[in-house]
Amino acid sequence: MTDQNKGSNSSYSGFLIDYACDDTRSRGRRHDESHPTYRNEYQRDRDRIIHSAAFRRLEYKTQVFVNHEGDLFRTRLTHSLEVAQIARSIARELRLHEDLTEAIALAHDLGHTPFGHAGQTALNRCMKDFGGFEHNIQSLRVVDKLEQKYADFDGLNLSFETREGILKHCALNNAKKLGDVGQRFIDSTQPSLEAQLTDYSDETAYNNHDIDDGIRYGLITIDDLLKIRLFRTQYDIVDKKYPGLDDKKLIHEIIRRMINVMVVDLIDTSRENINDARLKSIEDVRNHGQRLMAFSDSMIEEKLELKQFLRKNLYQHYRVHRMSKKAADVIESLFNAFMNDTNILPTEAIGHCHKLRDKHGDIGIARGISDYIAGMTDRYAIVEYERIFNPRQLSFVNLHP
Ligand code: MG
């Protein structure tokens, strides 16, 4: 690409380290397009993601706590913004492509169902005879196929490097169907450093914001958390500097330090790995035996302790289980109702299912229903459930959205 772009302000080439993803040497898009004016290719990707319908819907999708349970909890949207913030800081310090990491971060959860992991597990169960449901693959499906905005193509037609970063994990049998972005799972090669660091930024964001939300929700307490080394170390520092600080400020002062400690550890450890590997190009990154972005061994150990704590005390708390059980019932009931009678699907969704049936038979119908359900926000799924199953809504007005 790119004679046009070379040397222009829209390119980052001068700033980037040799083994970064360079927007002027992208592997390109699925459908050829002319280059953007005054933006680089990854800025265009990021901008298309922000203007997508799937991105707007993240505002009303659960991260851990159901969206309407409180206005202060993280949603998929605020989570994605926090991931982008962390990823951009790391990318800039390592002279990697900040715009690319931002695009990957903002798109990484686009394929999530309503109701967080409970929703995804339920939809995967519904789809078990029809190819299953994986949220990473669904995110890719959203940007490659499901967004309908551009005259020349389906999807957002993002660059290879952004799509590669979105597909964080993938089962081998699915990788074979995904073409260029699936290939690395077959070859056991690595994704770009930008993709690697965004993956770790995701984990850093949720490990920390789930503590904050968990305390706010009353499921965990500061006293419980003092058993966790990562938390305790920062608690002691804050408590010494600001004795008697009120809980709200105390928690924030601890969490911001925890994020910082993790980010600094990731940058320092990765920089050492990168130096040892004597990288010259992005190909060296891809062909390296293992991921070069990494936390130190001691941080991995401390993170594990925190994760196990969160799993036991937060994700497996009975109040979260109750929510998850109800959410799974909503998803499964909707799926079964649509499978039993596709005539109750809204016009656009049935059109989508018919198109997929023409190509793939009955499996296509199931995939179309899965796309429709995965695209729902929490509240839309609940409203749709009410419309279909609540006999009190048996009136013409309520049956129509
Ligand atoms: Mg995430």
Residues whose N, C-alpha, C, O or C-beta is under 5 A from the ligand:
A	BS01	MG	D109 D202
